[in-house]
Amino acid sequence: MPVALTDGLQVLDRLTVDVISDNVSDTYVSKTAFATSEFDNVVRGGTKIIAGESLLVANLGYGLRLRTGVADVERALLFDTGTEAAAFVRNCENLHLDLGTVEEIAITHGHWDHMGALLAAVDEIVALRGSVVVHVNPGMFDERGIRLSNGEIIPVAMVPNPAEMRDHGATVVNSGDARLLLGNRLYYSGEIPRVTPFEKGRTDHLCRPADGTGQWRPDPLLLDERMLIAHVRGLGLVIFSACSHAGIVNVCTEAHRLFADIPIHAVIGGLHLGGVMERVIPQTVSGLAPFGISHIIAGHCTGWRALHALADTYGDHVSQSAVGTTYHFEAP
């Protein structure tokens, strides 16, 4: 990776993270000191009565809005969009979230629970501001499938391809290379090296060419997955890893390699340690220790056993991500 690219990452004065899509409801989740709850967010936006219809819906998937601040200039980006259009639109409306401020969308990998609402997001943004840039890589557009315990292979929904995104008004950057987003405010990675001996992915994940003509082949590593990194003044790195198919220790190892002199302040996202991945919880918990992470905000595909194991080891440094929560990163 060219040194100039990482050196070019701008230091943020503040970073605000709005959780638009996640697996868990916010209401009974313990908060960090720098978080604002779903109730507070919807009321501040103008909601007069708390009811089911005025709150957000949790479902399988992940999507965030990141608001980056440098001096008095704020610029915003979506980090994935979650599972499906209805939930995305409802959650944005109930948060009173202004999508007209969103300039770019960074997609982490080609799974439907991270891209299912992408075209709806593009439509909303283009209607408000006229344009949006979507960042993807060519590996995202194979067809994906899951091998069930009985051996049957079930395809999963295809994600929107670059042509479809353009048809909806997006400008698409489809490259496997790392890049800086939002005018050098965020680092969007290239392929994440798989270096640990235990983070080998799920053997039941498969893929084949998008046209359906080829044979299913194993796809445990999901090499199309990307992470996003911000550097907040006085705090350090905030790493966004939506699903951590690469393994969260591999993610942190690569972030440390790229930005060796900057501490990791927070890791946010799904850690992919639920279900069949529970077998690597002990190695993952111990593997995170050398990084000295101040906050692990685990959501989506982390799984309750992993969350408990992390909390048992790292205490209040660990919290649960939930839909509707806002996190504020700014040095005192």
N, C-alpha and C positions, 0 to 999 in steps of 0.2 A: 504494500500500500504506500503510495507516495507520501512522504513526510509532510509535504506542503498541505495536503488535504486535512490531516488531523490538526496541524498547526493553525489552519484557517478557521477552526470552530470558534465562533464568537462566544464570549462569556455572558451569560444571562444575569440580569439583576433580579429577576423573579420568573417563576414558572408556575402556572396554574393548570391542574389536571382535572378535567370533568369526566367522570365515568358514565358513559352513555349506555353501554351494553356490558353486562356481566351476568354470571350464573346466579348470584346471590342478591337478595333484597337488602337494602341498607338499614332498615328500621331498627333491628336489634343487634347490629354489629358494633362492637366497641371501636371507638374512633381514636386516632392519633391526635395529638395536640394541634396539629396543623391541618386538620380536616374539618370540613363543613358537611353537615348531614343532609340527606335528601329532603327531610321536612323543612329545614331552614332554607334550602335552595329553592324549593317550589314556592314557599311563602314570600321570600324576598323577590321572586319573579312576578308576584301578583296574585297567587292563589289565595282565595279567601276561606275556603273550607277544605280540610284534609279529608279525603275520601279515596276509595279505590281508584276512581276515575281520574283523580288529580295527581296520583303517584305514578311511579315508573313501573315497568314490567321487567322482571328478570327472566332471562332465558339463556340457553346454551349459546355462548359466543362472547366476543370481546370487542370493545370499541371505545376510544377516548377522544376528547378534544383537548389539545395542548395549546395553551395561550402563553406565549413567550414575551417577556418584557425586557427591553433594553432602554434605559432612561425612560422617557415618556411615550415610547413607541411600542405598541403591542401588535404582534402578528400571530395568526392561529393556523393550526393544522389538525386534521383528523388522523388518528392512528388506528387503522382498521375501522370497520363499520358495523360489526356484529352480524347477526344471523339473517334477519329478514326485514323487509321494508316497513311493515306495519309497526313493529316494535321500535325500530329506529326513529320513525317519524313521531310516534306517540311520545317517546322518551325525550326527544329534543323539544317538542312542544310543551310538555309538562315541566321541563327544566327552564322553559322560556329562553332557550339557547339560540343565539343569533348565528345561524349558519352563514350569513352574508359576510362574516369576518374571516371565514375559512378560505385560505389561499391554495392549500395543497392537501393531498391525502397520501399518506404513506401506508402501503399494504405490506404486511409481514410475510404472508405465505398463501398459497393457493388452496385454502380450505374454505368451504361454504360458511362456516360459523364465524369467519373473519371478513368475508367478502359478500355475503348474501344480501346485504343492504347497500352495496356500493352504488348501484345505479340510482337507487332512490336518493342517496346522499348527493350524488352528482347532480341529479335533477333539481334538488332543493337549492344547492349552492349556485348552479348556473342561473336559475331563475332569479336569484337575489343579486348576484354580482357579475354575471355574464360569462364567467370562466372559472376553471379550477384545474390544477395540475395533479395528475395521479401518478405515483411512483410505484412501479412493479418491476419484476424481472422475468425473463422468458421461461424459467423453470416452473412458474406458477400455473401453467395452463394445460398440463396433462390432465386426463381424467383420473380421478382418485376412487379408490374402493377400499372396503374393509372385509377381511376374511373372518367370518363368524366362527364360533367354537365348533360348530358342526362341519366346518370346511367350506360352507357356501360363501361365495363372494357377492357382496352387495355394493353396487356403485353408490357414490354420494353425489350430491348435486354439483353440476359443473359451475364454475365461477365465471363471471363476465370476462370476456376476452378484450384485448385492446381495441379491436374494431367496434365492439359494442360500446365501450367507454367513449370512444370518439363520436359515435352516433348520438350519444347523449350530451355532447358538448364539451367533453373533457379533452385536455391536452395530456397525452400519455408519454411518460418517460419509461421505456421498457428496456432496461439494461441490467446486466449482472454486476455492474461495478458499484462500489461505494460512492456516495455523493453527499454534499452538504445541502440542506433544505432551508427554506424560509430565509434566504439571504445569509447563509452560513450560520444560522442559529441552532441547527440540529444536524447530527451526524447519522446518516442512514447507511448501514453496513453493507459490505459485500458478503460473500459466503462465509459462514462462521465455521472455523476449523473444528473438527471433532478430534480432540486430543486426550480426553480422559478414557480410562480403560472400561468404565461402567456405563457411560451415556451412549447407548447404541440404538436408541429409538425403539419403536414398536414393530414387531415382526408381522403383525396383522395388517399393517398399512401397505397398500398396493397402488400401482399406477399403470397407465397405458396411454398411448397417444390419444389426443383429443378427438380424433376422427373415429375412434373405436375399432380401427382395423387391426391393431396389434394385440399381442397377448399381455395379460396382466403380469407384472413383474414386481418383486419386492421393492418397497420404497421406505425402509425404516428410518433413513437419515433425514428425509425431507430437506435436501440441500438448498431448496429455494427459500428457506426461512431467513429472515433478516431481523435485526434489532435496531433500535433507535437510541441515541445517546444525547443528553443535554449536559452542559456544564454550568452550574449555578454558582455565582460568585459567593465565596465564603462558605459554601457547603461541599461542593465537589460534583461528581458525576451522578446523574439520575439516568438509570438504564431501563428502557422499556422492552420487555420480552413477552410478546403477546401469548405465546404458547410454549416456548422453550423446547421445541422438538429437538433442538441441538443439544439440550441439556443446559440447565442454568449455570452449572459450574463451567462448562465450555463457554457460555456467553460471558460470564464474568472474567474468565481467563483471557478472552479475546479483547474485552474492553480494557483490561489492565495492560495488555500488550500495546494497545493503540495509544492509551493515555496513561503511561506508567507513573507519571509524577502527580496524578490527581486522584484523591481517594474516592471510593465508591460510596456515595451518601445514601442512595436508595436504589432498590430494584423493584419494579412494578410490573405485574402481569401474571399470566398463567405459568405455572412451573411444571406442568404435565407430569404429575406424580400420583395421579389417581388411577384406580383400576389396575390394569396389568402392569403399570409402571411403579406400583408400590414397592416392588422388589429393590429399587435403587434408592429408597428414602434414606437409609442409614448412610450410604456413601455420599449422597447429595448433602445431607445435613453437615457431615464432617468436612466435605469438600468446600463448603462456603466459608468455613472459619477463617482461613488465611486472609480473606478480603476485608474483614473488619467492617461489614456493611452496617450502617446506622439504622436503616429501615428496610425491611423486607415486606412489601405490601402484596400479598399473594391472593390471586383470584382465579376465575375461570376454571381451568383444568387442573388446579393444584391438588384438590382432594383433601378430605378432612383429616385423614391419618397423617399426611405430610404437614398440614398446617399445625396439627397438634405436636408433631415431632419437632418442627422448627421452633414453636413457641416454648416447648419444654427445654430446648437447648439455649435459645437466644432471648427468651423472655419478652419484655416490652419492645424489643427491636422488631418484632413480628406482628403484623396485623392482617385482617381480612379485607380485601377489596370488595366493594359492593356497588351495585348500580345506583346512581344518584348522588354518590359522594363526590365532593370536590377536595382536592389536596392542594395546599399552597406551599411552595418552596421559595423561601426568601431568607437570607441571613438576618439575624437580629440587628 
